[in-house]
Amino acid sequence: MLNSSILKKAQDKGLVRFIVLNLRDFGNGRYRSTDDYPYGGGGGMILRPEPVFRALQFARKILDVPLEDTQKGAPPSLRIVYPTPQGQVFHQKDAWAWSLDPRPILFLAGHYEGIDERILLGNPIEEWSAGDYVLTGGELPSLSMIDAVVRLLPGVLSDPQAPQKETFSGEMFDYPQYTRPPVFEGMEVPEVLLSGNHARIVQFRREKAREKTLRVRPELLE
């Protein structure tokens, strides 16, 4: 995913850099173990703190972010994001805020039943959710947040105004789009879009955007 479409173009332009670390490289013992059974019983496995702490320390080194700055009460120079259904829900406004933040972002993709709580207690980690549902691991939420942020970086998209017109960049959904042919399976492109009357087109698009928003997500208009 990181090497295709918009994300690849952003890398080719030198606007973003991705570094992928395998947690097993920091695992314990001969078999590079990263998980264990939970204290107190219960199903599933929990990520152990030692491999994660080692991975975070290594990431800080290659990103040139010292550990000391987070221990002295200074604002962290690194945004550490842990995708979890227990976190605050990630929205488009957050993608905009992150795209304007110069700090590198480190995603900690959990797996199994979760991570040892001491990982959260010992690091300035932000917990973020991709929505009210549960996934097998944090890889997919991480990718979705990465994509949402990177496409907003200046110079990534060919049309710099495009993100301003999209769904969730305003108070309504985006308007419906049509392309060739003008008639398909008996369904015609609305006449107003072929009229060349830009004022009417703008009005039509706004009405349709509001209509769908009101039908699907009325709370956005409140």
C-alpha positions in Angstrom: 0.0 0.0 0.0 2.8 2.4 0.8 4.4 1.9 -2.6 1.3 2.4 -4.8 -1.0 5.2 -6.0 -0.8 8.6 -4.1 1.4 7.3 -1.3 4.1 6.3 -3.9 3.8 9.6 -5.7 4.3 11.5 -2.5 7.5 9.5 -1.9 8.7 10.0 -5.4 8.3 13.7 -4.9 10.3 13.6 -1.7 7.3 14.9 0.3 7.1 11.9 2.7 9.3 9.1 3.9 8.1 5.8 5.2 10.1 3.5 7.5 8.6 0.1 8.4 9.9 -1.8 11.4 9.2 -5.4 12.2 8.4 -5.9 15.9 9.9 -9.4 15.8 13.3 -7.9 15.2 13.1 -6.6 18.8 11.6 -9.8 20.3 12.8 -11.9 23.2 15.0 -14.9 23.1 15.9 -17.3 20.3 12.4 -17.2 18.8 12.0 -13.4 18.9 8.9 -13.7 21.0 6.8 -10.6 21.2 3.7 -11.8 23.1 2.6 -13.9 26.1 -0.5 -14.9 28.0 -2.3 -12.3 30.1 -2.0 -12.2 33.8 -5.3 -12.9 35.5 -6.4 -15.2 32.8 -8.5 -14.7 29.7 -8.3 -15.6 26.1 -5.8 -14.3 23.5 -2.3 -13.1 23.7 -0.8 -9.7 24.8 2.2 -7.9 23.3 5.0 -7.8 25.8 6.5 -4.5 26.9 10.2 -5.2 26.3 10.0 -5.7 22.5 7.8 -2.6 22.1 10.1 -0.4 24.3 13.1 -1.6 22.4 11.4 -0.8 19.1 10.3 2.6 20.3 13.9 3.4 21.5 15.3 2.3 18.1 12.7 4.4 16.2 13.6 7.5 18.2 17.3 7.0 17.3 16.7 6.7 13.5 14.3 9.7 13.7 16.7 11.6 15.8 14.2 12.2 18.6 15.8 11.9 22.0 14.0 10.0 24.8 14.9 12.8 27.3 12.6 15.4 25.8 9.5 13.4 26.8 10.8 12.7 30.3 11.4 16.4 31.3 7.8 17.5 30.6 8.6 19.1 27.2 6.2 18.6 24.3 7.0 15.4 22.6 9.0 15.7 19.4 7.5 12.5 18.1 3.8 11.7 17.7 3.3 8.1 18.7 -0.1 6.7 17.6 -1.6 3.5 18.8 -4.6 2.4 16.7 -7.2 0.9 19.1 -11.1 0.8 19.2 -10.7 2.3 22.6 -9.2 5.5 21.3 -10.7 8.8 20.1 -12.2 8.5 16.6 -10.1 9.8 13.8 -11.9 12.4 11.6 -11.0 14.5 8.6 -10.3 17.5 10.8 -7.6 15.4 12.6 -6.1 14.5 9.2 -5.8 18.2 8.4 -4.2 18.9 11.8 -1.7 16.1 11.5 -0.8 17.2 7.9 0.2 20.7 9.3 2.2 19.2 12.2 5.9 19.0 11.4 6.5 16.1 13.9 7.2 12.6 12.5 4.4 10.1 13.3 5.2 6.7 14.6 2.4 4.1 14.4 2.4 1.3 16.8 0.4 -1.5 15.2 -0.9 -3.8 17.9 -2.1 -7.3 17.4 -3.8 -10.2 19.3 -5.8 -9.0 22.3 -3.9 -5.8 22.9 -0.7 -4.5 24.4 0.7 -4.5 28.0 -0.7 -1.4 29.7 2.8 -0.4 30.8 3.6 0.5 27.2 0.9 3.2 27.4 2.0 4.3 30.9 5.7 4.6 30.0 5.3 6.5 26.7 3.5 9.6 25.4 1.2 7.5 23.3 -2.0 8.8 21.6 -4.8 6.3 21.3 -6.8 6.7 18.1 -9.7 4.6 16.6 -10.6 4.1 12.9 -14.3 3.5 14.0 -16.5 1.6 16.3 -15.5 -1.9 15.3 -12.7 -4.3 16.0 -10.0 -5.5 13.6 -7.3 -8.2 13.9 -4.5 -5.7 14.2 -3.5 -2.0 13.9 -2.0 -2.3 10.4 -5.1 -1.3 8.4 -6.1 1.6 10.7 -2.5 2.9 10.5 -2.6 2.7 6.7 -5.9 4.5 6.5 -4.7 7.3 8.8 -1.4 7.6 6.8 -3.3 7.8 3.5 -5.7 10.5 4.9 -2.8 12.6 6.1 -0.4 12.3 3.3 -2.8 13.2 0.5 -3.3 16.6 2.3 0.4 17.5 2.3 1.1 20.4 -0.1 2.2 19.2 -3.5 1.0 15.6 -3.2 -2.2 16.0 -5.2 -2.1 17.6 -8.6 -5.0 19.9 -7.8 -4.2 21.7 -4.5 -7.9 22.8 -4.1 -9.2 19.2 -4.4 -9.2 18.4 -0.7 -11.1 21.5 0.1 -14.1 20.3 -2.0 -14.2 16.7 -0.6 -16.6 15.0 1.8 -16.0 16.1 5.4 -14.0 19.2 4.4 -17.2 21.2 4.8 -20.5 20.6 6.5 -21.8 18.3 3.8 -20.9 15.3 1.7 -19.4 15.8 -1.7 -21.8 16.2 -4.7 -22.5 13.3 -7.1 -20.2 13.0 -10.1 -20.9 11.9 -13.7 -18.7 11.3 -16.7 -19.1 9.8 -20.2 -21.2 8.4 -21.7 -24.2 10.8 -21.4 -26.6 7.9 -21.4 -25.9 4.5 -19.9 -28.4 1.6 -19.4 -31.2 4.2 -19.8 -29.8 6.5 -17.1 -29.0 10.0 -18.3 -26.5 12.5 -16.9 -28.6 15.4 -15.4 -29.2 18.0 -18.1 -27.9 20.9 -15.9 -24.4 19.4 -16.0 -24.4 19.5 -19.8 -25.8 23.1 -19.9 -22.6 25.0 -19.4 -24.4 27.3 -16.9 -21.9 27.3 -14.1 -24.2 29.1 -11.6 -26.9 26.4 -12.1 -24.3 23.7 -11.9 -23.0 25.0 -8.5 -26.6 25.3 -7.2 -27.5 21.8 -8.5 -24.4 20.2 -6.9 -25.0 21.9 -3.6 -28.6 20.8 -3.5 -27.7 17.2 -4.2 -24.9 17.2 -1.7 -27.3 18.5 1.0 -29.9 16.1 0.0 -27.7 13.0 0.5 -26.1 14.4 3.7 -29.6 14.9 5.1 -30.6 11.4 4.1 -27.4 9.6 5.3 -25.8 11.7 8.0 -28.2 14.4 9.1 -26.1 15.2 12.2 -23.5 16.7 10.0 -25.9 19.5 9.2 -26.8 20.3 12.8 
